[in-house]
Amino acid sequence: MRLLFFSTAHAWPFPTVLALFLSGALSLLSSFSPSNLQARSSDPEAKALFDRSFKKGDVEAARDLRRAVSIEPGYTDAHFRLGFLYQKMNFREEAAAEYKTTIAQEPCHTKALINLGNLMSDAHRSNEAIGLYKKAIHCSPDFYAGYYNLAIVEPSRRQSLLEKALQKNPDHFGSLFLLAQTLRSVHPDRALAYLDRACAVKEEPRCLQDLGQWYAEEGLPSKARKAWKRALYLSKHPVQRQEIRRMLQNLDRPSASKPSRDQQPPA
């Protein structure tokens, strides 16, 4: 999944970082309920099927939504929700078709634009994805997800796009984390600050593991230890837990990297 609307080592390769946060993206754009959708239907039976779909499992819900759009082909919200369920079940072609129908009926349906863009990006159709994300930004310039998803497929503009996403949603975990990784080699202090914020927003074991590593590299072993201990407490994965234990064991060993700054007096 992507932002469906959100590492084997302590220093993740950048493609792994992207894969981690691509998997989070669509859940954000598809996390809706009857209360925040305008169920715009003129047919009582179609609307009843739509409402009932929220109380069922994915397969049965999709069946009800197919009936709803067969009764009322112009039922935009039902097409969008059906597209989301197809995508969730990995029926990508069917999902794309429903999103396209949604956009045909409502050209500025921002969530459908972004979700379809994610599908295009996953299919390595980057130009189409970029066009969809840009249209989503044009339609909803104050919605962070368009900037975030566009940042993933446009590396040359990644920093500025992620900063724009954070202007719209300062606590978006994916944007904070990805911006930290983007800045790591050029602005390490800023990168560390963004990563610290990301881990504060969402105590994700992988984020905390990376945060501990960055603190260790900066000569701050007490902060590294704190981050790793929290990651160890939260992690449910045996391999990751073993790796974090090893990192904690190695923390106090002499290192040729930066000396500890924990005990240094202020300048």
Buried (B, 14 or more C-beta within 10 A) or exposed (E): BBBBBBBEEBEBEEEBBBEBBBBBBBBBBBEBEBEEBEBBBEBEEBBEBBBBBBEEEEEEBBBBBBBBBEBBEBBBBBBBBBBBBBBBEEBEEBBBBBBBBBBEBBEEBBBBBBBBBBBBBBEEBBEBBBBBBBBBBEBBEEBBBBBBBBBBBBEEEBBEBBBBBBEBBEEBBBBBBBBBBBBBEEBBEEBBBBBBBBBEBBEBBBBBBBBBBBBBBBBBBEBBBBBBBBBBEBBEEEEBBEBBEEBBEEBEEEBEEEEBEEEEEEE
